Amino acid sequence: MVHSSENFQNDSPPSSFSLGLSSFQTLLHGNPSYPARFLSVSRSPLALLSASLPSTDRKKLGHKRDIEIQTVKIVKEFTHLMSVDLYSFYEGLDGNLQKLLLLYRSRRFDGNKEMMALLDSLDRDPSNQRKRTAVLLGLPCCMKEKLFPLLKMCEPTDCEDDLIKGMLAGILLVLEDVSEPLPSSYQDVAIVLEANIVIRHLCDLPSAFMTLMGLMYVLNLNYPKDLKYTFEVIQRLFLGIGSDSCSARVHSLKNTLFK
């Protein structure tokens, strides 16, 4: 994908797919030009289960089915554009998980309070899902960038509109305790585009990163300027898109991980 100040050749979707945020709802909720390319989910497991439940339970399950529909459409469009399965994000993330965690624990990050707090929290519950989250939260620090232009955290009683004001593209986590460096549970996980929450009720932070990455390609959005190397790692190392054309900083990380 072509982003900000660097020319990443052969990775950018054609200009005809620059939909813009105004087309986002059309993309998710139906457009006559898309049906052949989007998977039908009307008979998905969640839809079949919903039909057999009482109305109160159907409402709760509705959120999950909405997420399934949205994710399927984003994945289908991303695959159409890039000929890469967006779900391969998880395979790429898991394939680099242990190496990145070892790097985070190296002397390179001695004295880095944010990284130390993240790893101390992980050590209390080192499940694979928490390792995924820790790697993604630590990646900007690893690439000498700042996470918080991309990620905002708040408690359920906080005003979300104030928090996401001016946020061009990012993730909002609603947590019971925002002081926890590595959350184990979420009240909500949402995607923000142009200071608007466009997707809610994602299950966790890794799924939010994957969904946001897909939307950036589908809507032809630039990576956040202050996090271009973090997203390049996701693009090159996790998704394998343009993996032979890394910037010097990402190439250095790649050599460190695979030496």
C-alpha angles and dihedrals in degrees: 000000000000110000140176112304102352131076109223101185124221094005101094123097114236117274091249088074094058093116102166125212092282088069094047098095090045089053093053101037103040144295127187091230093059110050097097091052100044123076117240110240098177090112097040119139090255092052092050092047092048092057091060097050133090114261095258092054092044089059091054091047091047091076091056092048091049089053091049091052093047093047094048091052093048092047092048093050092045090050091048091052101041106021086232126115107240089213088067083081087084093050091050092046093050092045090060098034102101095039092052093047090051089051091050089054094049126106089262089081100038108140095016100133097195093051093045092050090049093051094043089055091047091052090060091060113010099183118154092248091053090048089055090050093046092051092051093046091048096044097085090052089049089053092046093251136118121254100201101073083065102035127051125184128198142160122248092259095052122103106254094194092061091048098051096040108131093009108140099186129354153102129278119205118196108202139172090226118027091184092072106101094205111033119213097190136023136209087203140347114203140177117229125202122176092348092306127111103233101170128028138180099040111164101237147341098276091055089049092053091049093048093046091049090052093049092051090059096040092050093035094236125166119245112257105276094231092051103040093122093048091054091043089059089052090047099043104030105027102033097026094226110152091347092163094057103061124156115247093261095050091042088056091052091047091053091049092051096045103037 
